């Protein structure tokens, strides 16, 4: 899985490429349908961080998506299986606090 370190992201911003993707250098979309399409491409390729981000969007109902906690949990679970630490954190928080899912403290702690 590709990752961009914070230093590389900072260097791109300092060079005036702050509104471009650090991977492919394409312009970041400004409208919601384009953002969803861009993330969906990465999700289809199995990018754990993109899957976790899409889970966040479903959880919060962002970008015009309806809030759908079960779908968010499904996406976070998939991302966690692919190695996303952020997805493990979100699953832990959701299960531990019971926000949108049945409270299950041991399961929540397992993800932390």
C-alpha positions as CSV (number, residue, x, y, z in Angstrom):
1,X,0.0,0.0,0.0
2,X,1.3,3.4,-0.9
3,X,1.7,6.1,1.8
4,X,2.8,9.6,1.7
5,X,4.8,10.7,4.8
6,X,4.1,14.0,6.5
7,X,7.4,15.4,5.3
8,X,6.6,14.6,1.6
9,X,3.2,16.2,2.0
10,X,4.7,19.3,3.6
11,X,7.3,19.5,0.8
12,X,4.6,19.3,-1.8
13,X,2.7,22.1,0.0
14,X,5.8,24.3,0.2
15,X,6.3,23.9,-3.5
16,X,2.9,25.2,-4.2
17,X,1.3,21.8,-4.9
18,X,-0.9,21.9,-1.7
19,X,-4.1,21.4,-3.7
20,X,-2.8,18.4,-5.6
21,X,-2.7,14.8,-4.7
22,X,0.8,13.9,-3.4
23,X,0.6,10.6,-5.2
24,X,-0.6,11.4,-8.7
25,X,-0.3,15.2,-8.7
26,X,-3.8,15.6,-10.0
27,X,-5.9,18.5,-8.7
28,X,-8.0,17.7,-5.7
29,X,-11.7,17.9,-6.5
30,X,-13.8,20.6,-4.9
31,X,-17.3,19.2,-5.4
32,X,-18.7,16.3,-3.4
33,X,-19.6,13.9,-6.4
34,X,-16.0,14.2,-7.6
35,X,-14.6,13.6,-4.2
36,X,-16.7,10.5,-3.8
37,X,-15.7,9.2,-7.3
38,X,-12.0,9.8,-6.5
39,X,-12.3,7.9,-3.2
40,X,-14.4,5.1,-4.7
41,X,-11.6,4.4,-7.2
42,X,-9.2,3.9,-4.3
43,X,-11.7,1.8,-2.5
44,X,-12.1,-0.4,-5.5
45,X,-8.4,-1.0,-5.6
46,X,-8.4,-2.1,-1.9
47,X,-6.7,1.0,-0.4
48,X,-7.2,0.6,3.4
49,X,-7.0,4.3,4.1
50,X,-9.6,5.2,1.4
51,X,-11.9,2.5,2.8
52,X,-11.6,3.9,6.3
53,X,-12.2,7.5,5.0
54,X,-15.4,6.3,3.2
55,X,-16.4,4.7,6.5
56,X,-16.0,8.0,8.2
57,X,-18.1,9.7,5.6
58,X,-20.9,7.2,6.1
59,X,-20.7,7.5,9.8
60,X,-21.0,11.2,9.8
61,X,-23.3,11.5,6.8
62,X,-20.7,13.7,5.0
63,X,-20.6,14.7,1.3
64,X,-24.3,14.2,0.8
65,X,-24.2,10.5,2.0
66,X,-27.0,9.5,4.4
67,X,-25.7,8.6,7.9
68,X,-25.3,4.8,7.8
69,X,-23.5,3.4,10.9
70,X,-23.8,-0.3,9.9
71,X,-22.2,0.5,6.5
72,X,-19.5,2.5,8.3
73,X,-18.7,-0.4,10.6
74,X,-18.6,-2.7,7.6
75,X,-16.1,-0.4,5.8
76,X,-14.0,0.1,8.9
77,X,-13.8,-3.7,9.5
78,X,-12.6,-4.2,5.9
79,X,-10.1,-1.4,6.3
80,X,-8.9,-2.8,9.6
81,X,-8.4,-6.2,8.0
82,X,-6.2,-4.5,5.4
83,X,-4.1,-2.9,8.2
84,X,-5.7,0.6,8.8
85,X,-4.9,1.7,12.4
86,X,-7.4,4.5,12.0
87,X,-10.2,2.0,11.2
88,X,-9.2,-0.1,14.3
89,X,-9.5,3.1,16.4
90,X,-12.9,4.0,15.0
91,X,-14.2,0.5,15.5
92,X,-12.9,0.5,19.1
93,X,-14.6,3.8,19.8
94,X,-17.9,2.8,18.2
95,X,-18.1,-0.6,20.0
96,X,-16.8,0.7,23.4
97,X,-19.2,3.7,23.6
98,X,-22.1,1.9,21.8
99,X,-22.6,4.9,19.5
100,X,-24.5,3.5,16.6
101,X,-23.7,-0.1,17.5
102,X,-24.5,-2.3,20.5
103,X,-22.1,-1.5,23.3
104,X,-19.4,-4.2,23.5
105,X,-16.5,-3.0,25.7
106,X,-14.3,-6.1,25.2
107,X,-14.7,-5.9,21.5
108,X,-14.0,-2.2,21.6
109,X,-10.8,-2.7,23.6
110,X,-9.8,-5.5,21.2
111,X,-9.6,-2.9,18.4
112,X,-7.5,-0.5,20.5
